[in-house]
Each structure stands twice: as C-alpha cells, then as structure tokens.
Amino acid sequence: MVKGLYTAYSGLTVQQKRLDVVSNNLANATTTGYKKEGLTTQSFKDVYGIKVKDETVGYINQNIGTLNLGAKIGESFRSWDQGSFQNTGNTFDFALSGSGLFSISFTNKAGETTLYTRDGSFQMNREGYLVTKDGDFVLGENGPIQLPTDFEKLTVEESGEIYADGQYVDRFALVDFENYDYVEAYGENLYRAVDGATQTDATATVNQGYLEASNINVVTEMVDMISIARDFESNQKIMNTIDEMLGKMVSISEI
C-alpha cells in the first residue's frame, strides 16, 4: 500500500515537470525562432517482489513476481522543425531556411564565448556593428559584422553574403551540427555547443526582411495541458484513496 503511495507520487512529479515544459512552450509561442521542448516518460526498472516471514511456507523467502515503482522522466528533447516565415520588410530582419544557426559573440562576467540562435531580428548600433536585441555582436566570417554607418541600401544574398551599396562587407558565419543532442539552450533565445558537439557547414539560406516564427502549435500544447491536468488529478485521487485506507487500518488496530 505504501508502494502505491510512492507510485502515485512519482506520477505527480512527472506531470509537474511536463506542465513546466508545456507552460514554457506556450510562453514562447510568439518568440522569434523558438524551438519546441518536450519530455519522454519511462518506468523505473522492475524489481523482484519477495514474500518474507510467511509461516505458511516455513518462513522461507519466496519470489512472488516483479514490481514496478512508478514513472520517471526519461529525457528532454527539442524539436528543430522549421517555423513559418513572417514578412517584416525590415532591413535587419533575417530568417534561416534549412538547417543552420547564426553565430553570436556573447559576453558576460565569465568572458566572451560564441553562442548560436535562429532569431535573426538584428539591429545596427552607433558604430555600425550588427547586434542582437541584447547588444551582442553578430559574427561574420571575419569576426563581428561591421557595416558602414552611411550606407543607403543593405543587401544580403541567400548565401549570407552582405553588401552595402553594392560593396561586399562580410558573410554571416552560419554553423550547423552533426548531432543536435550536443546543443543545449543557454537562455535569451541562444544555444551553446557542449562537449561532443561537431560543427559542419550550414546548408541554410538567408532570407532578408523575414523572421522565423516559433514552431509551437498552441492548440496542441493546450490539449497536452488538459491531458496533464487529468493525469495529475488521477494520481491525486489514488493518493487520497490510499491515505483513507491507511487511516481506517490505523483506527481498527487501535480498537
């Protein structure tokens, strides 16, 4: 019976984690370039159930089968499916079509590092550098991309080559990875490569004047949230039922 409490509790913790992920997806439904997160669920390994101290079999311990102690989170994953394109007409908005990421020079207290993003909503600072909304430098093949501050027309080819008034400036340093299991979310809509990541040449094309929307389907996430709420309630009812049974057993034993 106590095992039943533990099993129901493990179900509650799984549903709570699932709810956190779905809530985060919904909160980022309008975030440019955001990629959906998900979780897998798996059961704990089976263990042997053993009958002990049973006088009917001469107090010999006997295996009575296998028991399972509930569910747990298997692993988290991210869907890198392409989001839909939104036409903004903004000179400094860029969307990637295909597999690849923009390279960003990110600076914090720990120093400077290269992070990656699908969010191409950039802007130009006073010095002419192309930067993110947070002021981090967008990287080209020659380092941070710096544009002439007095240009009249900025043109970016699908290959990522940047031209200001017809003069070549630089090319976006687009990066791809052999296995995206080695790319994790860093925060601020950025990603970082972890140990084991292998870079490859990006096949993505650059689309100027567009932004990639998140790949979140709000209806699907809402349906998942309702399912989670029902599963959570079911586990609560199991715990309440077992608690009532234990209470009755204690009351009987005191008589």
C-alpha angles and dihedrals in degrees: 000000000000086000087059090055091052092048092051091046091053088053091053093052091050092051091047091055091046089051091052091054095046091047090052091050092052092047089055097043090114097037112119113250094356116158123215120252126212143175136220122215127212137173125250116257115277117255130199118263111219129195109220135186094008109158092199090071098038095266091291114150110241133190109238099182138280129314131200121211099208138265136317140181110278102192142317122243140181128224110226094189116144116266122220120270124247118203108225101159088217114144092221098046117101133178126194118224111201133003117339147081137230115247117234130191102224122192128192138143091292092058136254124328139162117253131174138228145174090211106105098177096125135161139195121249127211093274091053096254118145107236142171124251088270093052098255116145120255109225128229129182089276097045128267109012111246120188128196106262093222100053119133100200131026118198126185120190123217087253089063096253112147123214127185112199088340095309118120112244108168143303128255112258096232116185134194132184133221092224122021090199084085093056117084135182113264100181134257088067090297132124133205134204116241131202110302096033115136119199122220135179112282118239094195121120123219120238114196118212094026137095128204112236121217116275091233118130103207094198092053092048092050091051089050090050091054090049091050092051091053093048090048091051091049092054090047091054091051091052092047091049093050090046091054091049092051089049091054091048091053091049092051093048090054093055 
